């Protein structure tokens, strides 16, 4: 029995084992060449691409984390600035109230001092006026008495003397 008989099929066309072996050899050779020439560089490119994508994802995560941290920091600074602004406004209100109270107290004390000064001045002027009137009355009384003593006064002279004294007193005022 020949080997060709086994390979030949019922149709009479035969398969050549050497063709199969040659085809298989060239296929394996082509696969080895493709692995060496195409598959290795292609896998290297795919590995580089994978590493690039992984590093970009990591960078994006880092950037997002940094952005989140900066956002929180800005929020904290804004909250702190608002708190400081409120404290400044409150302090200004307190200082304004204190200044207002000081001004009112000073104004009241100044008004009281001016009032006391005016009352003292009025009392002084009143005393001077009373003293001047007393002096004038004394002067007029002395004048009237001297006139009375100088001459003997009749009723008409007495009346004329009193009227003259009263007229003099009216001129002085």
C-alpha positions, 0 to 999 in steps of 0.5 A: 500500500502506498502512501499516495493511496491514503492521501488520495480520496475517493475523487481521485484527486490527491493531496500532496503531503509535501505541499501541506508541509511546505504550506505549513512551514511557510505559514509558520515562517510568515508568522515568525516574521510577522511576530518579529517585524510587525507584531513586536512593534505593534505591541510596543506601540500598543503598550506605549499607548496604554501607558500614555493613556494611563499617565493622562488619566493619572494627570487628569485625576491629579488635576481634578484633585488639585482643582478640588483642593484649590476650590475648597481653599478659595471657599475657605478664604472667601468665608474668612473674608466675609467673616472679617468684613462683618467684624470690621463693619461691626467694629465700625458700628461700635466705634461710631456708637462710642463716638456718638456717645462721646460727642453727645456727652461732650455737647451736653457738658459744654451746654451745661458749662455755657448755661452755668457761665450765662447764669453767673454772668446774669447774676453778676450783671444783676448784682451790678445793676442793683448796686448801681440803682442803690448808689443812685438812690443814695446819691439822689437821697443825699442830693434831696437831703442837701437841698432840703437842708440848704433852704427852708422848704415850703410845701411848694418847694418841697413838691418841686424838689421831689419832682426834680429828684424824681425827674433826675432819677428817671434820667439816670435809668 
